[in-house]
Amino acid sequence: MKSAFFCSQAAEWASDRINVNAIAPTFIKTPLTEPMFEDPAFKEEVLNRIPLGRLAKP
């Protein structure tokens, strides 16, 4: 998911050869989140919003 803020920063600083990277919060696969992902509809919705289509691992 792109953020307008980071896209505008990347465009502004590109002429100075500065890269802009961003890390957005997401779900981490833990014992606490596992019960939420037992619901197929919830799991599909979350995974569809993640470009790699997988949860982060600790």
N, C-alpha and C positions, 0 to 999 in steps of 0.2 A: 504494500500500500504506500503510495507516494504522499508526501506531505508538501504542501505548497511552500512552507517555510524553507525546507531543505532544498527543494528544487530552485527556489529563488536565490538561496545562498550559493548553490553550485553554479548557477548562471553568472552571478555577480563576481565570484572569485575565480572562475575558470581562466580569465585572462592573466591572472597571477600564478597560474598552474597550481592552484590549491584544490585538492579533492575534498568533497564534503560527503561524509558517511553518517548514517543514522541507524540506531538500533531501537526498535520499538518493542515495548513490552508485549509479551504473549503468554500463553499457558506453558507451564513446565510440567512434564510428566512426573508426578509424585504420587504417593499413596493418598494424599489429600484430594488431588484432582481426578484420580482414576474413577471414582463413582460417577462423576459428572459425565464422563465419556462413555458410560454404559448406555446412555440415551443416544440412539443412532442419529436422530435429528439434530441434537445439540452438537454431536461430534462432527457431522457433515458441515454444519454451519461454520463452526470454528475452523476446521481444516480448509474449507474453501476460501477463507480470508487470509490464509498463510501461503505465500508464494511457493514454498517448498512442499506444502501439503503434509507437514508432519509437526509433531510437538517438539519442543526443546527438551533436552534431557539434562539433568543436573550433573 
